[in-house]
Amino acid sequence: MLDIRAQVLDAVRAELGEHGYDGLTMDAVAARAGVHRASLPADVLDDDWQPLETGSLQGDLAALNHEIQAALAAGPPQP
């Protein structure tokens, strides 16, 4: 599963580099990574990941956005 996660994260970085955030789509990432679109969230998330509970939807979404940005900046997990 780590290889798939690395492929997906590499595909996200490549798509962002070529098309920016406005052009980033799940279909393009899935095609580039060679996985099915529906499997993307499961491929990227850790098995023990739990969403943050901030007390508001806006806070939850902001926290999730920050978590995703941090994960993309950190790069793929090391074996």
N, CA, C and O atoms as a DFTB+ gen file, in Angstrom:
316 C
 N C O
     1  1       0.811      -1.187       0.000
     2  2       0.000       0.000       0.000
     3  2       0.860       1.259       0.000
     4  3       0.435       2.284      -0.532
     5  1       2.051       1.212       0.578
     6  2       2.916       2.392       0.570
     7  2       3.301       2.787      -0.844
     8  3       3.418       3.976      -1.138
     9  1       3.503       1.805      -1.736
    10  2       3.835       2.130      -3.116
    11  2       2.695       2.879      -3.790
    12  3       2.932       3.820      -4.549
    13  1       1.464       2.472      -3.521
    14  2       0.311       3.152      -4.101
    15  2       0.208       4.566      -3.542
    16  3      -0.047       5.510      -4.289
    17  1       0.401       4.717      -2.254
    18  2       0.368       6.054      -1.648
    19  2       1.418       6.950      -2.283
    20  3       1.141       8.107      -2.602
    21  1       2.610       6.426      -2.466
    22  2       3.682       7.213      -3.084
    23  2       3.313       7.588      -4.515
    24  3       3.554       8.717      -4.942
    25  1       2.733       6.655      -5.252
    26  2       2.310       6.940      -6.624
    27  2       1.252       8.042      -6.650
    28  3       1.313       8.948      -7.482
    29  1       0.296       7.963      -5.749
    30  2      -0.772       8.960      -5.697
    31  2      -0.203      10.327      -5.325
    32  3      -0.535      11.328      -5.960
    33  1       0.641      10.376      -4.312
    34  2       1.229      11.658      -3.905
    35  2       2.110      12.232      -5.011
    36  3       2.098      13.441      -5.242
    37  1       2.870      11.387      -5.695
    38  2       3.674      11.854      -6.827
    39  2       2.777      12.413      -7.931
    40  3       3.091      13.433      -8.544
    41  1       1.654      11.730      -8.174
    42  2       0.720      12.193      -9.201
    43  2       0.109      13.533      -8.817
    44  3      -0.052      14.407      -9.668
    45  1      -0.230      13.702      -7.546
    46  2      -0.783      14.989      -7.084
    47  2       0.235      16.097      -7.295
    48  3      -0.104      17.164      -7.806
    49  1       1.472      15.853      -6.907
    50  2       2.515      16.875      -7.081
    51  2       2.709      17.220      -8.559
    52  3       2.833      18.393      -8.914
    53  1       2.735      16.212      -9.408
    54  2       2.929      16.449     -10.836
    55  2       1.764      17.241     -11.421
    56  3       1.972      18.181     -12.187
    57  1       0.545      16.865     -11.062
    58  2      -0.632      17.576     -11.560
    59  2      -0.651      19.016     -11.050
    60  3      -0.982      19.936     -11.799
    61  1      -0.298      19.214      -9.783
    62  2      -0.239      20.580      -9.253
    63  2       0.803      21.403      -9.990
    64  3       0.567      22.566     -10.315
    65  1       1.954      20.802     -10.254
    66  2       3.014      21.503     -10.967
    67  2       2.623      21.882     -12.385
    68  3       2.999      22.948     -12.873
    69  1       1.875      21.019     -13.043
    70  2       1.486      21.262     -14.431
    71  2       0.235      22.128     -14.565
    72  3       0.132      22.932     -15.491
    73  1      -0.727      21.964     -13.629
    74  2      -2.028      22.601     -13.812
    75  2      -2.450      23.508     -12.666
    76  3      -3.451      24.215     -12.786
    77  1      -1.711      23.508     -11.551
    78  2      -2.082      24.324     -10.399
    79  2      -3.296      23.752      -9.675
    80  3      -3.886      22.761     -10.104
    81  1      -3.656      24.402      -8.563
    82  2      -4.781      23.919      -7.756
    83  2      -6.092      23.959      -8.537
    84  3      -6.926      23.066      -8.386
    85  1      -6.284      24.978      -9.366
    86  2      -7.530      25.095     -10.112
    87  2      -7.710      23.970     -11.121
    88  3      -8.839      23.619     -11.461
    89  1      -6.612      23.402     -11.602
    90  2      -6.691      22.337     -12.586
    91  2      -6.546      20.944     -12.011
    92  3      -6.546      19.965     -12.759
    93  1      -6.423      20.833     -10.695
    94  2      -6.242      19.532     -10.041
    95  2      -7.573      18.796      -9.972
    96  3      -8.540      19.307      -9.407
    97  1      -7.624      17.597     -10.546
    98  2      -8.840      16.779     -10.484
    99  2      -8.496      15.375     -10.018
   100  3      -7.386      14.885     -10.226
   101  1      -9.467      14.745      -9.389
   102  2      -9.267      13.370      -8.940
   103  2      -9.072      12.438     -10.128
   104  3      -8.285      11.494     -10.060
   105  1      -9.792      12.706     -11.220
   106  2      -9.654      11.858     -12.401
   107  2      -8.235      11.906     -12.964
   108  3      -7.673      10.871     -13.322
   109  1      -7.659      13.101     -13.042
   110  2      -6.303      13.239     -13.575
   111  2      -5.279      12.578     -12.654
   112  3      -4.350      11.919     -13.121
   113  1      -5.454      12.756     -11.348
   114  2      -4.530      12.128     -10.387
   115  2      -4.639      10.610     -10.479
   116  3      -3.624       9.915     -10.514
   117  1      -5.862      10.096     -10.517
   118  2      -6.050       8.643     -10.601
   119  2      -5.435       8.081     -11.873
   120  3      -4.769       7.046     -11.837
   121  1      -5.653       8.756     -13.000
   122  2      -5.092       8.283     -14.263
   123  2      -3.573       8.281     -14.223
   124  3      -2.938       7.324     -14.666
   125  1      -2.992       9.346     -13.695
   126  2      -1.529       9.445     -13.633
   127  2      -0.940       8.410     -12.675
   128  3       0.125       7.851     -12.939
   129  1      -1.634       8.156     -11.564
   130  2      -1.133       7.201     -10.566
   131  2      -1.442       5.760     -10.930
   132  3      -0.860       4.836     -10.363
   133  1      -2.366       5.560     -11.884
   134  2      -2.723       4.206     -12.283
   135  2      -3.620       3.501     -11.288
   136  3      -3.553       2.282     -11.133
   137  1      -4.466       4.274     -10.609
   138  2      -5.414       3.692      -9.654
   139  2      -6.822       4.140     -10.028
   140  3      -6.995       5.069     -10.816
   141  1      -7.818       3.483      -9.464
   142  2      -9.209       3.856      -9.700
   143  2      -9.525       5.104      -8.882
   144  3      -9.070       5.245      -7.747
   145  1     -10.298       5.995      -9.463
   146  2     -10.658       7.264      -8.818
   147  2     -11.264       7.051      -7.427
   148  3     -10.946       7.797      -6.501
   149  1     -12.113       6.067      -7.271
   150  2     -12.792       5.826      -5.998
   151  2     -11.839       5.391      -4.895
   152  3     -12.167       5.507      -3.714
   153  1     -10.660       4.890      -5.264
   154  2      -9.723       4.403      -4.248
   155  2      -8.771       5.479      -3.751
   156  3      -8.002       5.224      -2.824
   157  1      -8.793       6.666      -4.332
   158  2      -7.826       7.699      -3.948
   159  2      -7.839       8.034      -2.460
   160  3      -6.775       8.011      -1.841
   161  1      -8.978       8.343      -1.856
   162  2      -8.927       8.663      -0.422
   163  2      -8.370       7.525       0.417
   164  3      -7.602       7.772       1.346
   165  1      -8.732       6.296       0.118
   166  2      -8.244       5.156       0.883
   167  2      -6.751       4.940       0.666
   168  3      -6.053       4.493       1.577
   169  1      -6.254       5.253      -0.526
   170  2      -4.835       5.058      -0.814
   171  2      -3.956       6.070      -0.094
   172  3      -2.816       5.767       0.258
   173  1      -4.480       7.262       0.125
   174  2      -3.665       8.332       0.699
   175  2      -3.729       8.361       2.217
   176  3      -2.727       8.655       2.868
   177  1      -4.878       8.064       2.786
   178  2      -5.048       8.178       4.225
   179  2      -4.432       7.002       4.957
   180  3      -4.434       5.875       4.463
   181  1      -3.906       7.277       6.140
   182  2      -3.423       6.212       7.007
   183  2      -4.616       5.447       7.552
   184  3      -5.717       5.988       7.659
   185  1      -4.391       4.178       7.897
   186  2      -5.478       3.352       8.418
   187  2      -6.035       3.894       9.730
   188  3      -7.220       3.718      10.016
   189  1      -5.203       4.545      10.527
   190  2      -5.655       5.019      11.830
   191  2      -6.007       6.512      11.836
   192  3      -6.193       7.094      12.905
   193  1      -6.100       7.126      10.681
   194  2      -6.424       8.550      10.597
   195  2      -7.843       8.817      11.064
   196  3      -8.763       8.070      10.730
   197  1      -8.019       9.863      11.823
   198  2      -9.328      10.304      12.278
   199  2      -9.453      11.794      11.991
   200  3      -8.497      12.538      12.210
   201  1     -10.604      12.249      11.509
   202  2     -10.763      13.686      11.255
   203  2     -10.730      14.474      12.550
   204  3     -11.133      13.980      13.603
   205  1     -10.247      15.702      12.463
   206  2     -10.207      16.573      13.631
   207  2     -11.611      17.092      13.930
   208  3     -12.392      17.341      13.011
   209  1     -11.923      17.250      15.180
   210  2     -13.196      17.812      15.619
   211  2     -12.905      19.159      16.262
   212  3     -12.438      19.220      17.399
   213  1     -13.179      20.233      15.540
   214  2     -12.902      21.568      16.061
   215  2     -14.131      22.239      16.657
   216  3     -14.022      23.270      17.321
   217  1     -15.302      21.652      16.420
   218  2     -16.518      22.235      16.941
   219  2     -17.331      22.978      15.898
   220  3     -18.458      23.393      16.168
   221  1     -16.767      23.151      14.701
   222  2     -17.533      23.793      13.628
   223  2     -17.110      23.186      12.297
   224  3     -15.986      22.708      12.147
   225  1     -18.025      23.213      11.336
   226  2     -17.703      22.691      10.012
   227  2     -16.569      23.489       9.383
   228  3     -15.646      22.915       8.804
   229  1     -16.637      24.807       9.496
   230  2     -15.587      25.649       8.925
   231  2     -14.228      25.322       9.554
   232  3     -13.224      25.225       8.848
   233  1     -14.199      25.157      10.852
   234  2     -12.952      24.803      11.538
   235  2     -12.451      23.431      11.139
   236  3     -11.252      23.236      10.941
   237  1     -13.373      22.469      11.019
   238  2     -12.998      21.115      10.600
   239  2     -12.385      21.122       9.198
   240  3     -11.364      20.478       8.957
   241  1     -13.020      21.858       8.275
   242  2     -12.502      21.922       6.903
   243  2     -11.162      22.644       6.839
   244  3     -10.276      22.239       6.086
   245  1     -11.006      23.703       7.618
   246  2      -9.725      24.410       7.657
   247  2      -8.630      23.508       8.212
   248  3      -7.512      23.505       7.697
   249  1      -8.937      22.745       9.254
   250  2      -7.952      21.830       9.839
   251  2      -7.588      20.725       8.852
   252  3      -6.419      20.356       8.735
   253  1      -8.583      20.196       8.144
   254  2      -8.319      19.167       7.141
   255  2      -7.443      19.721       6.023
   256  3      -6.507      19.053       5.583
   257  1      -7.735      20.927       5.561
   258  2      -6.928      21.567       4.525
   259  2      -5.480      21.717       4.984
   260  3      -4.554      21.434       4.225
   261  1      -5.286      22.157       6.213
   262  2      -3.931      22.310       6.750
   263  2      -3.218      20.956       6.808
   264  3      -2.035      20.856       6.483
   265  1      -3.936      19.934       7.218
   266  2      -3.357      18.588       7.313
   267  2      -2.938      18.076       5.935
   268  3      -1.872      17.477       5.793
   269  1      -3.766      18.307       4.929
   270  2      -3.439      17.874       3.565
   271  2      -2.226      18.629       3.040
   272  3      -1.334      18.027       2.442
   273  1      -2.182      19.936       3.257
   274  2      -1.037      20.739       2.811
   275  2       0.251      20.267       3.469
   276  3       1.287      20.162       2.813
   277  1       0.187      19.983       4.761
   278  2       1.374      19.513       5.477
   279  2       1.839      18.162       4.928
   280  3       3.038      17.933       4.773
   281  1       0.889      17.267       4.634
   282  2       1.253      15.956       4.095
   283  2       1.898      16.073       2.714
   284  3       2.865      15.371       2.418
   285  1       1.368      16.950       1.877
   286  2       1.942      17.137       0.546
   287  2       3.337      17.747       0.638
   288  3       4.230      17.377      -0.124
   289  1       3.522      18.672       1.560
   290  2       4.829      19.312       1.723
   291  2       5.861      18.334       2.286
   292  3       7.049      18.454       1.988
   293  1       5.422      17.372       3.094
   294  2       6.339      16.424       3.710
   295  2       6.870      15.394       2.728
   296  3       7.947      14.837       2.940
   297  1       6.136      15.135       1.666
   298  2       6.575      14.131       0.700
   299  2       6.066      12.758       1.062
   300  3       5.391      12.581       2.076
   301  1       6.393      11.779       0.224
   302  2       5.893      10.420       0.460
   303  2       6.521       9.813       1.717
   304  3       7.635      10.170       2.099
   305  1       5.793       8.891       2.356
   306  2       6.339       8.226       3.543
   307  2       7.579       7.419       3.178
   308  3       7.671       6.847       2.093
   309  1       8.507       7.387       4.086
   310  2       9.729       6.606       3.888
   311  2       9.527       5.193       4.411
   312  3       8.950       5.004       5.481
   313  1       9.995       4.202       3.669
   314  2       9.809       2.791       4.116
   315  2      10.583       2.494       5.381
   316  3      10.536       1.371       5.884
